[in-house]
Amino acid sequence: MTHRCKRSSGLWKIVVWDEPFFQGKKHEFTTDCYSTSENGFSAVRSCRIESGAWAGFEHCGFQGQQFVLERGDYPCWEAWSGSNAYHVERMCSFRPITCADHGRSRLMLFEQENFQ
């Protein structure tokens, strides 16, 4: 099952490479990537966030260890993982971090339990 994001704007841009230190195959994204293998490479091993904030994930399908990536360069796994305790040398999916559409949010309060 393929999950595609409908977003496409200049708010988010990530450039990824399949080798550390910005080497190997390169690809640019402005929307989420459910699986790097669907885009021709096994994993992200270095990346550059050019705009927006992104969430990177250890496994495909936005699963596993999650990393929050802000604008800047991430030449190798140590740059995004921040910890040697959990050794993750790759990202296999990622997506932009967006804010909720609060214009459609609603809140209903009840005086008593059970919605009374």
C-alpha positions as CSV (number, residue, x, y, z in Angstrom):
1,M,0.0,0.0,0.0
2,T,1.5,3.3,-1.0
3,H,0.8,6.4,1.0
4,R,1.2,9.7,-0.8
5,C,1.1,13.2,0.6
6,K,-0.9,15.8,-1.2
7,R,1.2,18.7,0.0
8,S,3.5,20.3,-2.5
9,S,4.7,23.8,-1.7
10,G,7.9,25.7,-1.0
11,L,7.4,25.3,2.7
12,W,9.4,22.0,2.9
13,K,12.5,20.8,1.1
14,I,14.9,18.0,2.0
15,V,17.8,16.7,0.0
16,V,18.9,13.1,0.8
17,W,21.9,10.9,-0.2
18,D,22.3,7.2,0.1
19,E,25.9,7.5,1.4
20,P,27.3,9.4,4.4
21,F,28.9,12.9,3.9
22,F,26.6,13.8,0.9
23,Q,28.0,11.1,-1.4
24,G,26.2,8.6,-3.7
25,K,22.7,8.9,-5.1
26,K,21.0,12.2,-4.4
27,H,17.2,13.0,-4.4
28,E,15.2,16.0,-3.4
29,F,11.8,15.9,-1.7
30,T,9.1,18.5,-1.0
31,T,6.6,15.9,0.3
32,D,6.7,12.8,2.5
33,C,8.6,9.7,1.6
34,Y,6.8,6.5,2.8
35,S,9.7,4.3,1.7
36,T,13.1,5.2,0.3
37,S,13.2,1.9,-1.6
38,E,10.2,3.2,-3.6
39,N,12.5,6.0,-4.7
40,G,15.4,3.9,-5.8
41,F,17.7,3.7,-2.8
42,S,17.8,1.5,0.3
43,A,18.2,4.2,2.9
44,V,19.1,7.8,3.7
45,R,22.6,8.1,5.2
46,S,23.0,11.8,5.0
47,C,20.7,14.8,4.3
48,R,20.3,18.5,4.2
49,I,17.1,20.3,5.3
50,E,16.7,23.3,3.2
51,S,13.3,24.4,4.5
52,G,10.8,23.4,7.0
53,A,11.1,20.8,9.8
54,W,11.0,17.1,9.0
55,A,10.5,13.9,11.0
56,G,12.8,11.1,9.9
57,F,12.2,7.4,10.8
58,E,14.4,4.4,11.1
59,H,12.0,2.1,9.1
60,C,9.7,2.5,6.1
61,G,6.2,3.5,6.8
62,F,7.1,6.1,9.4
63,Q,8.0,3.4,11.9
64,G,10.8,2.9,14.4
65,Q,13.0,5.5,16.0
66,Q,12.0,9.0,15.1
67,F,14.3,12.0,14.6
68,V,13.2,15.7,14.3
69,L,15.3,17.4,11.7
70,E,15.5,21.2,11.4
71,R,17.2,23.3,8.8
72,G,20.9,22.3,8.4
73,D,23.3,19.6,7.3
74,Y,23.2,16.0,8.6
75,P,26.4,14.4,7.1
76,C,26.0,11.1,9.0
77,W,23.8,9.3,11.5
78,E,25.5,10.8,14.5
79,A,24.3,14.2,13.4
80,W,20.6,13.3,13.5
81,S,20.5,10.6,16.2
82,G,22.1,12.5,19.0
83,S,22.8,9.4,20.9
84,N,25.2,6.4,20.7
85,A,22.9,4.4,23.0
86,Y,20.5,3.6,20.1
87,H,22.6,3.1,17.0
88,V,20.6,4.0,13.9
89,E,22.7,4.5,10.8
90,R,19.9,5.2,8.4
91,M,16.5,6.7,7.7
92,C,14.0,4.8,5.5
93,S,11.1,7.2,5.6
94,F,10.5,10.9,6.4
95,R,7.8,13.5,6.3
96,P,7.3,17.3,6.8
97,I,6.2,18.4,10.2
98,T,3.1,20.5,9.9
99,C,0.8,22.3,12.2
100,A,-2.8,21.3,12.7
101,D,-5.5,23.3,10.9
102,H,-7.0,24.9,14.1
103,G,-9.6,26.7,12.0
104,R,-11.5,23.4,11.9
105,S,-10.9,22.4,15.5
106,R,-13.8,22.1,17.9
107,L,-14.1,21.5,21.6
108,M,-17.2,20.5,23.5
109,L,-17.1,20.4,27.3
110,F,-19.5,18.5,29.5
111,E,-20.3,19.2,33.1
112,Q,-20.7,15.5,34.1
113,E,-19.1,12.3,33.2
114,N,-20.4,10.2,30.3
115,F,-20.9,13.3,28.2
116,Q,-23.8,14.6,30.4
